[in-house]
């Protein structure tokens, strides 16, 4: 195909920046691509141009990206434009995949078998759990095991030395020892993990020049997508492979680098020109995704970061809806707003958040009302977290105060100064008599007078927990029993307490809360996504887009996790700027509408955006103001004064009655059992719903019989 034909068929719709990127083939090139700028289109067309117009052998081109899914998608997009035959002659790989191939080829050349992969994540978790327990004398929760795995990935991908490993502050106790013991176990088993593949591949490239030379001759042109997500060891592999012919095309955007915990190394983009002499740095800045209002707000926000290339994202679309600032009185009021409006939104609306915990009250609401929702990559760490387990164990112990196992897990967490020997003595005294073990502590001679008084306080609280409402029981544990002080002292996540309080609202007892959490966990584990409102962490939403995006819990301590005032050192500033990048990525997922909650204090990122919106300050304060008014669903005394407040009274509902649901449409009541109503909907089939919640949220109403 000559250039004129290629130009007319493929390049006519490109803007000048995109066109330049497609036609720049030789030498090292860094393409900085802002969100929604069509980077994948550019990369795919550039590959086509290289082969069809540049006379380059497709077998000499290696295209690498971050995940197998992304590599598969790019190959499919290439095949859709240029045909399956040509796509089959190109290589679309992950860097990990290339590393595995290199290790295998070297082993084959020298008549050896490469170490097999420890591919079973369950087995890896068991190893890490056992190593942690042996060193720390406590059983780790699932989130701790995940943190250990993430830390080990970070160590290997960042190529940390022993000194760097030992000097770094880790969130997991005795992490350096766990890491070294883990590596020793892998060697004793003669296996390697996924990260080891890249470590070994780099060692082989450096140790065997002829192996490196073979790869360089085979792949004279390298293309790398999502370079901001690429780790230090991966960048080193790329640098080695491109060192002979220097034909490296790297696509990325440091403004979208949000995976430092997985060792993403955006510094390689900042030093690209120095690392690759003669390099060209190109930009594509026109955003085809979002409205000018969203683009302007996001661009202004990220431009205040220090460690970045100067870029100016520009919108191509026509003007649309202004960025909405929903001023609410508290964190709680965000949820009230979402409860009220959730039935109005569908699959093109996404609620994005930093931590999975943020959506548990929403999932609880959706499960009770039957509203459809799509939950992306939910990690079930809340229910197994130490804070939640401790609080639930305390509720259980108040019902079974003779339970030795619960007692030994809890006795030292309430600031009562109870020693281990006194606790064990109480257990020995309690065997066979089924008495309250804290009561038996009072008679232990090893207990100091101050501790005796503290134990009396705990006894008072424990005896009242079974009669408390769920919310009061949580407050009593957190404040009166001083468990909150323990959480603060240990540096654990106090945000779990807020979520528990949300889930406990209107529940009559701690037992009811235990039952609700068990049911909610089961519902989440068995939930099947069939459309509906999208719930996603910001990290899981990267690369996706939605008509409407609502950002939840953009609060200081959550996002950002540390205030700007604390970012004093360069490392602190880099960490803080990644928080800003995460917020920027969230903003740029929106096509048509972006909604931010603004609380009176503690929402520095939304406040920064709000200050720059093209509206006078008084108008900003009034136009989008949403006052926190307790919903009937959430209030302590939920019974409405008028039937119209809930659509129809509970007493009038009976089997055979025709009803209408806002989401499911018309249906007929089949059965009522307590608070559960079964309705046979004409379109959605048979559904079981919480009658009280569905009525009070205005989702269900009477309809005239056909």
Secondary structure, 3 states (H helix, E strand, C coil): CCHHHHHHHHHCCCCHHHHHHHHCCCCCEEEEECCCCCHHHHHHHHHHHHHHCCCCCHHHEEEEECCHHHHHHHHHHHHHHHCHHHHCCCEEEEHHHHHHHHHHHHHHHCCCCCCEECCCHHHHHHHHHHHHHHHHCCCCCHHHHHHHHHHHHHHHHCCCCHHHHHHCCCCCCCHHHHHHHHHHHHHHHCEECHHHHHHHHHHHHHHCHHHHHHHHHHCCEEEECCHHHCEHHHHHHHHHHHCCCCCEEEEECHHHCCCHHHCECCHHHHCHHHHCCCCEEEEECEECCCCHHHHHHHHHHHCCCCCCCCCCCEECCCCCCCCEEEECCCHHHHHHHHHHHHHHCCCCEEEEECCHHHHHHHHHHHHHHCCCEEECCCCCCCCCCHHHHHHHHHHHHHHCCCCHHHHHHHHHHCCCCCCHHHHHHHHHHHCCCCCCHHHHHCCCCCCCHHHHHHHHHHHHHHHHHCCCCHHHHHHHHHHHCCHHHHHHHHCCCCHHHHHHHHHHCCCCCHHHHHHHHHHHHHHHHHCCCCCCEEEEEHHHHCCCCEEEEEECCCCCCCCCCCCHHHCCCHHHHHHHHHHHHHHHHHHCCEEEEEEEEECCCCCHHHHHHHHCCCCCHHHHHHHCECCCCCCCCCCCCCCCCCHHHCCCCHHHCCCCCEEEECCCEEEEEEEEECCEEEEEECCCEEEEEEHHHHHHCCCEEECCCC
